[in-house]
Amino acid sequence: MLKPEIEDGQASLADPAFRADVLNGLAARPRAIPARWFYDRRGSELFEAITTLDEYYPTRTETAILDAACADIGDRVGTGRAVIEFGSGSSTKTPILLRCIAPAAYVPIDISGDFLRESAAGLADAFPAIEVYPVEANFMQPVRLPAPVADLPKLGFFPGSTIGNLTAFGAVDLLRTMRASLGEGSMLLIGIDRIKPADILVPAYDDARGVTAAFNLNLIERINRELDGDLPVDAFRHRAIWNDDAARIEMHLEALRDVSFHVDGRAFSIAAGESIHTENSHKYGPRDARALLRAGGWTPVAEWTDARDWFGLILAEAQPRPMAP
């Protein structure tokens, strides 16, 4: 059953935050714009298309892990929890989880309101016995959860290795924010992509059909539309590179020629060969991933992976902080 949407206080700040991040990012050196601004409606649709590409292994690999581990996850998590999904998107993996654990409620949180409402309505129809409370918000900041789930035990759900979009510093901050939002005793089921050869990683972020390129370039379209920009889209190209030292894929919008442009009335220029850094996707070894969770206040209690050891799904718990020895 779909309940009325409860908007987080941060949702109303989305447009000013976008403006600030874009203007500050274009003025910075090196230039960078946070990846969360990819996800307007068109960006969300393009990302869903990316997840079906042959080169993009994370979605199908994590889905297969979730399917195979379903019974074990259900035994460990139990029934009657409120599932809180951070960055729910189209919630394609969510039905598997909801069938595994029979929750009392489902709270999808996403910054893209139209996409959120559509996917929440679809899940409410598919699971009429579960109360669905969509929240349009930026989950990078503390989120006020709907009052009806406040006293329920909670399971955070953070699939897709979205944690990899953040630096280790930012990832730890986010994990601590999630812990504070969900509370002590809550659990977190999180997908984390693993380090693998560059010839597997790079095509996953630079596919032959150009869908990921369109996803990246859509950020320019959004800037032009929402911030009165005049950036020539054809003056930029999508680039994906493997940064081995930082263990991450980086996505950039690289200028093909010298360009001068305006955004929100401010003048900017970029030289040919320079770029705007738009996304990171950090990859972790198994021990690194567990250390990251512990630094964020979560104790890993179970872990599942695929036969190739390409992707990890970790269940963690917000346990009481132990006394230091």
Secondary structure as GFF3:
##gff-version 3
##sequence-region A 1 325
A	DSSP	three_ten_helix	11	13	.	.	.	ID=ss1
A	DSSP	alpha_helix	14	27	.	.	.	ID=ss2
A	DSSP	beta_strand	31	32	.	.	.	ID=ss3
A	DSSP	three_ten_helix	35	38	.	.	.	ID=ss4
A	DSSP	alpha_helix	41	50	.	.	.	ID=ss5
A	DSSP	alpha_helix	57	77	.	.	.	ID=ss6
A	DSSP	beta_strand	82	86	.	.	.	ID=ss7
A	DSSP	alpha_helix	94	101	.	.	.	ID=ss8
A	DSSP	beta_strand	105	110	.	.	.	ID=ss9
A	DSSP	alpha_helix	113	126	.	.	.	ID=ss10
A	DSSP	beta_strand	131	132	.	.	.	ID=ss11
A	DSSP	beta_strand	135	136	.	.	.	ID=ss12
A	DSSP	three_ten_helix	147	149	.	.	.	ID=ss13
A	DSSP	beta_strand	154	158	.	.	.	ID=ss14
A	DSSP	three_ten_helix	162	165	.	.	.	ID=ss15
A	DSSP	alpha_helix	168	182	.	.	.	ID=ss16
A	DSSP	beta_strand	187	193	.	.	.	ID=ss17
A	DSSP	alpha_helix	198	204	.	.	.	ID=ss18
A	DSSP	alpha_helix	211	226	.	.	.	ID=ss19
A	DSSP	three_ten_helix	233	235	.	.	.	ID=ss20
A	DSSP	beta_strand	236	243	.	.	.	ID=ss21
A	DSSP	beta_strand	248	255	.	.	.	ID=ss22
A	DSSP	beta_strand	259	263	.	.	.	ID=ss23
A	DSSP	beta_strand	266	270	.	.	.	ID=ss24
A	DSSP	beta_strand	275	282	.	.	.	ID=ss25
A	DSSP	alpha_helix	286	295	.	.	.	ID=ss26
A	DSSP	beta_strand	299	305	.	.	.	ID=ss27
A	DSSP	beta_strand	311	317	.	.	.	ID=ss28
###
